[in-house]
Amino acid sequence: MRPHHKLIISLGILFFITVLSSLFVITQGEHALLLRFGVIAKGQDKQPKIFSPGLHIKLPLIETVQRFDTRLQTLTIQSSRIVTAEKKDVIVDYYVKWRIADLARYFTRTGGNQKQAMLLLEQQLNDNLRAEFGKRTITDVISDDRVNIMSTLNQQINLSAQKLGIDVVDVRIKRIDLPTEVSAAVFERMRAERERIAAEHRAQGKAQAEAVRASADANVTLTLATARVRAAQLRGEGDAQASTVYTQAYSKDPGFYSFYRSMDAYQHVFSTKNDIIVLQPQSEFLKYFNRTQP
């Protein structure tokens, strides 16, 4: 092979290698940051040069490309020990959904290392979670207030994560457990609290029942007293009217009145066949049974 042929072949191979090292492809779900001698390169607009998915060109040997996965990421944190306002420990499992929002800032703060980014994000999450749990009791964090905790935590961690070039999409608490040494004491205190509330409700119900019973007794007593007074009045009025009728009847025919009253007395005295009365025949009570009297 002639020398000039070898030169042409060498130049061709060098050109091919140069072209291959100049071309690069960014796949779907990725973005890339252009580095020039290891420093973030900027375009004419003084903004960092960022490549979106597709085929791109760079200067070989001088420029390099730092690729980043910009898809939604999940950071799961398990068995994180958090202290509540009661100075009691709880074990919290939670996760956070995040993505890279600012490539230049993310690269500057984390060096483009995803593990380092997740470690920093976890530290910020734990700090904010401890701050929120430190304001609340165990009863609060396991109740509906947990929704407010996640909402507040999402806002706070998003502000902190922006310093890392990260956008926090969502924070969710999966599980809250009590340590073994705390569970028995907490459950006993909760049981005592429920028993205290139940006793208080029973006492209130008993007091209300006594009040209702006393009111009913007072109403019954008042009603009976009123009825007795009214009965006495009616009885007095009836007796007065009866006396008036008796007086009028006697004044009209004293003989007949005396006979009528005697018949009425006989009827009341001899109400059954077994009634016996012992009197002298000349008794005034039996005067109408004596045939010798007119």
Beta strands, then each sheet from edge to edge (+ up, - down):
strand 1: 23-26
strand 2: 30-36
strand 3: 39-40
strand 4: 50-51
strand 5: 54-57
strand 6: 63-69
strand 7: 73-83
strand 8: 89-100
strand 9: 166-177
sheet 1: 1+ 5-
sheet 2: 3+ 2- 4+
sheet 3: 3+ 2- 6+
sheet 4: 7+ 8- 9+
end
